[in-house]
């Protein structure tokens, strides 16, 4: 349970909340868990109303108790449902989906594509995918959503990326290159220092794996090297080349 004082959020969830425009009216917090983000949005006056949704009844029951204790039961609507299925077109101006795998987030958006496309107002999306970020970026671009803000950070020793996207005339936007799909155009162009640290660490890891794999191959009979090992070596070359191109944005 929480008290009436301001909710304390993790570093990554603080970054999610900080991307919300103070002009937001109604926000959907998808996969709200215990509703800490939903409550923080109201406490910081970043929204007038929030729809807190989760597919799991247990966490949602806890969320409702937390919301009641915080005094926001009249402005936070708690809904049990999968993804965006309990939302109506034009009901919200901002959608938050955080703390899930990238493919899961992409699936939620695909199944709720009418919420993004059919109404008069196209909701702003604030997303924090845990994996497969390139898949999320491709989906947004293919559905006329432009990433306008991106932040990479470290929270409890792990790297996280938060992105904010809004509907736009995508034809006016230059298509991403391969490096930008993987690492994020905004982060690269803004020379995000956390991404720089990530790229430097990744470079060392990839090069060490490549060297060790080469040693394994050279120490084996040619006939005993299987196709999977050779394919992995080829993939590592591509990953190292992509990493090097990303570091070029930093003058490396």
N, C-alpha and C positions, 0 to 999 in steps of 0.2 A: 504494500500500500504506500501511497505517497501523501505528502502534506500539502498544504495550500501554498507553500513557498515555491519559488521557481524550480521547475524540473531540471535535474542535472542530466545532460546528454553526453554520450561519447563524443570524441573528437570528430569522427566521421559523420555522426548524425547532426552535430553542430554545423558542419559544412553544408549538409543537406538543407537545414532550416535557414541558413544564411543566404541560400540561393533563392528563397521565396521572396517575391516582390511584395512590398507593403501595400500595394494596390489590390492584392488578391481579395476576393470576396468569399468564395466557397472553395475549399481545398479538399480533395479526396486523398486520404492517407491509406494506400493499398498495402495490405500486409502489415497492419498497424501494430500487431503484437499486443503489448500492454498499454498502448496509446500515449507513450511519453512524448512522441513528436507531435501528435494531435494536441495535447495539452500545452506543450511549449508554444505552438503556433498561436493559441489564444492568449496565453500569458504575455506574449511579446507583441500582441496586437497586430499580428501579420495576416490575420484572416478574421472575418466576421462569423463564419461558420465552417465547420469541418465535418466531413463524413469519414468516420473511421471504420475500415473494413478489413476483415480477415476471413480466411477459409476455415479456420479452426475455432471451434466453440469455446474450448477451455481458455485460451489466451484472451478471447473476446469478452468472456465473463469477467476476467480480471481487469481488462481495459475499462469495462463499464463501471466497475467499482472504483477504479482510479479516477475516472472522469467525474463520477458522483462526488467523491471526496474533494476533488479540486474545484467543484462548484460549476462545472461546465456542461451538465447534462442537458441543459436547454439549448445549447449551441453546438454540441458535438453529437451527431447522429450515428449511432453504432449499428452496423449492418453485417450480418453473416452472409458471405457469398464468395464465389470464386472470381478473382480478378476484378474486372470492370462490369461484371454481369448485373450487379445491383444498381448501377448508375444509369441515369437517363441522359439523353442528348441535351446539351446546353445546361446541365445541372451544376457543373463546376467549371472554374476557370484555370485551375491548376491541379495536376495529378502528381503525387509523390509515390514512387515505387523504389524502395531501398532494401539492401541486405539480402538480395536474391541472386541466383545465377543469371547470367546474361540471357541464356536461352529461355529460362522461365519468364523473365521480364518481356522478352520478345514475344513469347507465346501469349502472355496476358494482353499485350498491345494488339497482337493480331486478332485475337478473339473479340476484342473490344474496339475494333477499328472504326466502327460506326460512331463511337464517342468522339474520335479524333477528327472525323471527316464530315459527318452529316449535319452538324449544327451550324448556327450562325457564328458562334465563337469557338475557335479552336483552342483547346486547353494547352497551357504551358506544361511541359513534362520535366520533372526533376527526378533523375534516375541514378541509382548507385548499384550498378551490376557488379557482382563478385567475380565474374569470369566472362569470357567470350565477348569482350567489349567491342570487338570489330563487328560482330554479328548485330549488336544493338545499333552501332553507328550506321551500318548498311541499311538496317530496317528504317531508321529515322530518315535517312537521305531518300530512300526509295518511296517513302510516303510523305514527301514534301515537308519534312521537319528539319530545320537547321539548328545545329548545336551552336549556341551563342555564348556559352560559358562552360568551362571545364576546370576541375581542380583535382590534382593528385596529392595525396597526403599519406602519412604514416600514422597508424593508430594501433597501439599495443604491438608494435613490431611488424605489422602487416601493411601492405600498400593498398590503398583504395582510390578509386576515381569516381567523382560525382560529376554529372553532366546536366546541363539545362538546355532544353530544346524548345523551339517555338515554330509554329507553322509559317512558311514563307514561300516565295516564288523561287523554287529550287533551281529553275533554269538560269537564274541570275547568279547562282553560286558555282564557283569552279569546283569540279569534281575532285574528291580527295585522291591523293596518290596512295600507293600501297603502304608507305610508312605512316601516313596520317590515319588510315583505317585502323591500324594496329595500336598506335600510341596516342592518337588524338591530335587533331590539327590545332585546337586552341592551346593545349598544353605545350606543344612543340613551338608554335609561333610566339607564345608568351614566355618561352624558355623556363617553364616550371622547374624549380630547383629540385623538387622531390622526384620528378620524372628523370631529371639528369642523374640523380643518385641511383635511381632504379636502373637506368641504362648502363651506368658504369658497372654496377654489380652484375647485371645480366651479361655484359660483355665478358667479364672474368669467368663466370660460370660456363657460358657457352664455349669459350675458347679452351677451358680445361677439359670439358667433356670431349670436344673435338680432338684435342691432342691425345687424350687417353684412348679414344676409339681408334685413332690412326695407329697408335702403338699396338693395339690389340690385333688390328688387321694386318699390319706389317709383320707381326710375330707369328702369324698363322699361315698355313698352307693356302695358296690361292683358291684351291678347290673347296676348302672348308669354310670359306667366308660366305655366309648366306645372303640372300637378297635383302632381307630385312635390315641387316647391319649396314649394307651399302646404301640402302634407302635412308637410313637414319643419318649417315654421314652426309648425304646430299642435302637432307633437310637442315642439318646443322649449318652447312655452308650458307644456305638461304637465310637462316635466322641471324647468323653473324653479319651477313651483308646488310640485312634490314636494320639491325642494331647500329651498324656503322653509319648508315644513311640518317638515322634518327639523331645520332650524336653530331652530325654535320650542322644541325640546326643550332647547336650550341658553340659552333666554331671548333669542334673537336676533329 
